[in-house]
């Protein structure tokens, strides 16, 4: 604002902005782990199961 160039990579500015973001940010929300039942439902949606899926992707 005073006509000074912006140097966002300067260590003093970088550390200050990181500290502000750390102090005023919201904590991350933890999610529940996916269970066996959910994995089985995901695999069931594959048209022919998972057999050959990795090989087909490697040689495409």
C-alpha positions as CSV (number, residue, x, y, z in Angstrom):
1,X,0.0,0.0,0.0
2,X,2.9,2.3,0.6
3,X,4.4,1.4,-2.8
4,X,6.7,-1.2,-1.4
5,X,7.2,-4.4,-3.5
6,X,5.6,-7.6,-2.2
7,X,8.0,-10.3,-1.4
8,X,5.9,-13.2,-0.3
9,X,8.8,-15.6,-0.3
10,X,10.8,-13.5,2.2
11,X,11.3,-15.8,5.3
12,X,9.9,-13.2,7.8
13,X,6.7,-12.8,5.8
14,X,6.4,-16.5,5.1
15,X,6.7,-17.5,8.7
16,X,4.4,-14.7,9.9
17,X,1.7,-15.7,7.5
18,X,2.1,-19.4,8.3
19,X,1.7,-18.6,12.0
20,X,-1.4,-16.6,11.4
21,X,-2.9,-19.3,9.2
22,X,-2.0,-21.9,11.9
23,X,-3.6,-20.0,14.7
24,X,-6.8,-19.0,13.0
25,X,-7.5,-22.0,10.8
26,X,-10.1,-24.6,11.7
27,X,-8.8,-28.1,12.6
28,X,-9.1,-30.9,10.1
29,X,-12.0,-33.3,10.6
30,X,-11.2,-36.9,10.9
31,X,-13.2,-39.4,8.9
32,X,-14.1,-42.9,9.9
33,X,-12.1,-45.7,8.1
34,X,-13.8,-47.6,5.3
35,X,-14.9,-51.0,6.4
36,X,-15.1,-54.4,4.8
37,X,-18.7,-54.1,3.9
38,X,-18.1,-50.8,2.0
39,X,-15.1,-52.3,0.2
40,X,-17.2,-55.3,-0.9
41,X,-19.9,-52.9,-2.2
42,X,-17.3,-50.9,-4.1
43,X,-15.8,-54.1,-5.7
44,X,-19.3,-55.4,-6.5
45,X,-19.9,-52.3,-8.8
46,X,-17.0,-53.4,-11.0
47,X,-18.4,-55.0,-14.1
48,X,-16.1,-58.1,-14.1
49,X,-14.6,-57.8,-10.7
50,X,-11.0,-56.7,-10.3
51,X,-9.4,-59.5,-12.3
52,X,-7.3,-58.1,-15.1
53,X,-8.0,-54.4,-14.1
54,X,-4.4,-53.6,-13.3
55,X,-3.0,-55.4,-16.4
56,X,-5.5,-53.7,-18.7
57,X,-4.5,-50.3,-17.4
58,X,-0.8,-51.0,-17.7
59,X,-1.0,-52.0,-21.4
60,X,-3.4,-49.3,-22.6
